[in-house]
Amino acid sequence: QVQLVESGGGLVQPGGSLRLSCAASGFTFSNYAMSWYRQAPGKERELVAAFTSTRGDTNYADSVKGRFTISRDNVKNTVYLQMNSLKSEDTAVYYCNARSFWSRTTYWGQGTQVTVSS
């Protein structure tokens, strides 16, 4: 059974930090490009950060470059999103995504809420 379980969301003040985790199971983690997306109220889901190749290349949305860092641990089958210097506009539900490097197979997590507010 495939599972992507996000954790680490919550309420944080502007300028603060959070680290999101996504624990994967039920598939061969190293064969998948892992990504983080987010969806704010009334807006479309957007890509935040992603691994784009088996070499570990990454891609970030312009709005988070220099503030967010995606990383992965292929032993723990977990992908992380370190979020620093958070802004109110980062408030959204954050989703973990797994996309096969070799097919169109895609999995989604259930999402974790991040709220940036004073």
C-alpha positions as CSV (number, residue, x, y, z in Angstrom):
1,Q,0.0,0.0,0.0
2,V,1.5,3.3,-1.1
3,Q,1.6,6.0,1.5
4,L,3.0,9.5,1.6
5,V,2.6,11.0,5.1
6,E,3.4,14.6,5.6
7,S,4.2,16.2,9.0
8,G,5.7,19.3,10.5
9,G,3.2,21.9,9.5
10,G,1.7,24.4,12.0
11,L,1.5,28.0,12.9
12,V,4.6,30.1,12.8
13,Q,5.3,33.9,13.0
14,P,6.6,35.8,10.0
15,G,10.4,35.3,9.7
16,G,10.2,31.9,11.4
17,S,11.1,28.5,10.2
18,L,9.5,25.1,9.8
19,R,10.7,21.8,8.4
20,L,8.2,19.6,6.7
21,S,8.7,15.8,6.4
22,C,7.2,13.3,4.0
23,A,7.6,9.7,4.9
24,A,7.1,7.3,1.9
25,S,6.2,3.7,1.9
26,G,4.9,1.1,-0.5
27,F,7.1,1.9,-3.5
28,T,10.8,2.1,-4.4
29,F,11.6,5.6,-3.1
30,S,14.8,6.1,-5.0
31,N,13.0,5.6,-8.3
32,Y,10.8,8.6,-7.8
33,A,11.3,12.3,-8.2
34,M,10.0,13.8,-5.0
35,S,8.4,17.3,-4.9
36,W,6.6,19.6,-2.6
37,Y,3.5,21.5,-3.8
38,R,1.3,24.0,-2.0
39,Q,-2.3,25.3,-2.4
40,A,-3.5,28.5,-0.8
41,P,-7.2,29.2,-0.4
42,G,-8.7,30.2,-3.7
43,K,-5.6,29.5,-5.7
44,E,-4.3,26.6,-7.8
45,R,-1.9,24.1,-6.5
46,E,1.7,25.2,-7.4
47,L,5.1,23.6,-7.4
48,V,7.3,24.7,-4.6
49,A,10.4,22.6,-4.8
50,A,11.3,19.4,-6.6
51,F,14.0,16.9,-7.4
52,T,14.1,16.7,-11.1
53,S,16.6,14.0,-11.8
54,T,18.3,10.9,-10.4
55,R,21.4,13.0,-10.0
56,G,19.7,15.1,-7.4
57,D,19.1,18.2,-9.5
58,T,16.5,20.5,-7.9
59,N,14.1,23.2,-9.0
60,Y,12.4,25.9,-6.9
61,A,9.6,28.3,-7.4
62,D,11.0,31.8,-7.7
63,S,9.0,32.9,-4.7
64,V,10.9,30.5,-2.4
65,K,14.4,30.5,-3.9
66,G,17.0,31.3,-1.2
67,R,14.5,30.6,1.6
68,F,13.4,26.9,1.1
69,T,15.5,23.8,0.7
70,I,14.4,20.4,-0.4
71,S,16.3,17.3,0.6
72,R,15.8,13.6,0.7
73,D,17.1,10.6,2.6
74,N,16.9,7.5,0.5
75,V,17.6,5.3,3.5
76,K,14.7,6.7,5.6
77,N,12.5,7.0,2.5
78,T,11.8,10.6,3.5
79,V,11.8,14.0,1.7
80,Y,12.1,17.2,3.6
81,L,11.3,20.8,3.0
82,Q,13.2,23.3,5.2
83,M,11.4,26.6,5.1
84,N,13.1,29.7,6.5
85,S,12.2,33.4,6.5
86,L,8.6,32.5,6.2
87,K,6.1,35.1,4.9
88,S,2.4,35.3,5.3
89,E,2.1,34.5,1.6
90,D,3.6,31.1,2.3
91,T,0.4,30.1,4.1
92,A,-1.0,27.1,2.3
93,V,-1.6,23.4,2.5
94,Y,1.7,21.7,1.5
95,Y,1.5,18.4,-0.4
96,C,4.2,15.8,-1.0
97,N,4.3,14.3,-4.5
98,A,6.1,11.3,-5.8
99,R,6.6,10.9,-9.6
100,S,8.3,8.0,-11.2
101,F,11.5,8.8,-13.1
102,W,10.5,6.0,-15.6
103,S,6.7,6.2,-16.0
104,R,3.7,8.5,-15.4
105,T,3.0,7.0,-12.0
106,T,2.3,9.7,-9.4
107,Y,1.3,9.6,-5.8
108,W,0.2,12.4,-3.5
109,G,0.1,12.9,0.3
110,Q,-2.8,14.2,2.2
111,G,-1.3,17.6,2.9
112,T,-0.2,19.5,5.9
113,Q,-1.3,23.0,6.8
114,V,1.3,25.8,7.2
115,T,0.0,29.1,8.6
116,V,2.3,32.1,8.8
117,S,0.8,34.8,11.0
118,S,1.6,37.0,13.9
